[in-house]
């Protein structure tokens, strides 16, 4: 792996751990707003450092197996990729619910919604900065390095599982891994990292907006669903 890739991964890890700094300094004075602004600063700084380290790779062919797709084709896959991502997520969610018996809902998403309500600017992190960094780390670097050495399925399996575990919800391993699979597929299909970035940004934005605007209704529906399960399970 290239030296700058290790530096980018290190930057990403330090960014994730940097949230401990305001917590240790402020302690009981720590608020959701401060956490939101700190994350906005740390994610922005990490992205700037990452782009600086990748500045020489702008015109460099990276993935094996052909040249990057044309701009019109890349645009088509980027838009289509949004629907593919939602479709794959829907399949994974149903498998988790009906086969693995995992309750729907994400604590990670709920926490994000609470931060956005307290600090609307945090949506920049969840919808733009976060997805861009994740696609660079998990698709361009981790998946890309593995894909150039092994076959697609080994590369996508390892990179997607790592991507899922980093989100801190191991019970939703299948759900997050399905997204990793989708974005890796888009990357290989077009050989342009901007395509999965666009699909990831669009999907996160849609999910966050829906969760934020209809948060109360979604919570009420989930409670009703759990009650129905309890009633059905009693028979």
Secondary structure by P-SEA (a helix, b strand, c coil): ccaaaaaaaaaaaaaaaccccccccccccccaaaaaaaaaaaaaaaaaaaaaaaccccccccccccccccaaaaaaaaaaaaaaaaaaaaaaaaaaccccccccccaaaaaaaaaaaaccccccccccaaaaaaaaaccccaaaaaaacccaaaaaaaaaaaaaaaaccccaaaaaaaaaaaaaaaaaacccaaaaaaaaaaaaaaaaaaaaaaaaaaaaaaaaaaaaaaaaaac
